[in-house]
Amino acid sequence: MLAASLHVVEHRMFAGALSKERLSLVERALVKGVKAINKSQSISPLCAPPYGDFRNCRSNAWATSIARELEHIATSHKAAHSATE
């Protein structure tokens, strides 16, 4: 499994933002197609990408914690590398 081979520590999904005005013609067509497929197959409307900004501060806090952890790892690796020289 890919996650195991990469030693994944954590995985989360957050809502994002989808602005119709910022999409190209092809991107708008793809979104419209996904919505049409979901509707024709009676798939929950939650599976269709809604337009709007659904980002929240929890995703920002999580990203900040990842950055801190990566800085800690980098510092530890630098210290270990310096000690072996």
C-alpha positions as CSV (number, residue, x, y, z in Angstrom):
1,M,0.0,0.0,0.0
2,L,1.3,3.4,-0.9
3,A,0.5,5.0,2.5
4,A,2.5,2.4,4.3
5,S,5.5,2.6,1.9
6,L,5.6,6.4,2.4
7,H,5.3,6.1,6.2
8,V,2.2,8.3,6.3
9,V,1.5,9.6,9.8
10,E,-1.9,11.2,9.2
11,H,-4.4,12.0,6.5
12,R,-7.2,14.5,6.5
13,M,-9.5,15.9,3.9
14,F,-10.8,19.5,4.0
15,A,-13.3,21.4,1.9
16,G,-11.8,23.9,-0.5
17,A,-13.0,26.7,-2.7
18,L,-14.5,26.5,-6.2
19,S,-15.1,29.7,-8.0
20,K,-16.9,29.5,-11.3
21,E,-15.4,32.8,-12.4
22,R,-11.8,31.4,-12.0
23,L,-12.4,28.2,-14.0
24,S,-11.5,27.9,-17.6
25,L,-14.2,26.8,-20.1
26,V,-12.9,23.2,-20.0
27,E,-12.9,23.2,-16.1
28,R,-16.4,24.5,-16.0
29,A,-17.5,21.8,-18.4
30,L,-15.9,19.1,-16.2
31,V,-17.7,20.4,-13.1
32,K,-21.0,20.5,-15.0
33,G,-20.4,17.0,-16.3
34,V,-19.7,15.6,-12.8
35,K,-22.9,17.3,-11.5
36,A,-24.9,15.9,-14.4
37,I,-23.5,12.3,-13.8
38,N,-24.3,12.5,-10.1
39,K,-27.8,13.7,-10.8
40,S,-28.5,11.1,-13.5
41,Q,-27.3,8.3,-11.2
42,S,-29.1,9.6,-8.1
43,I,-25.8,10.2,-6.3
44,S,-25.9,12.4,-3.3
45,P,-25.5,16.1,-4.1
46,L,-22.7,16.1,-1.5
47,C,-20.6,14.3,-4.2
48,A,-21.0,17.1,-6.7
49,P,-18.6,20.0,-6.4
50,P,-20.5,23.0,-5.1
51,Y,-19.4,26.5,-6.0
52,G,-18.3,28.6,-3.0
53,D,-15.5,28.9,-0.4
54,F,-15.7,26.2,2.2
55,R,-12.3,26.5,3.6
56,N,-12.0,26.9,7.4
57,C,-9.4,27.6,10.1
58,R,-9.0,24.0,11.1
59,S,-7.2,23.2,7.8
60,N,-4.9,26.2,8.4
61,A,-4.1,25.1,11.9
62,W,-3.4,21.6,10.6
63,A,-1.1,22.9,7.9
64,T,0.8,25.0,10.4
65,S,1.3,21.9,12.6
66,I,2.7,20.0,9.7
67,A,5.1,22.9,8.9
68,R,6.3,22.9,12.5
69,E,6.8,19.1,12.5
70,L,8.8,19.3,9.2
71,E,11.0,22.0,10.6
72,H,11.7,19.9,13.7
73,I,12.6,16.9,11.5
74,A,14.9,19.0,9.3
75,T,16.6,20.4,12.4
76,S,17.1,16.9,13.8
77,H,18.5,15.6,10.5
78,K,20.9,18.5,10.2
79,A,22.1,18.0,13.8
80,A,22.6,14.2,13.2
81,H,24.5,14.9,9.9
82,S,26.7,17.5,11.6
83,A,27.6,15.1,14.4
84,T,28.8,12.5,11.9
85,E,31.2,14.9,10.1
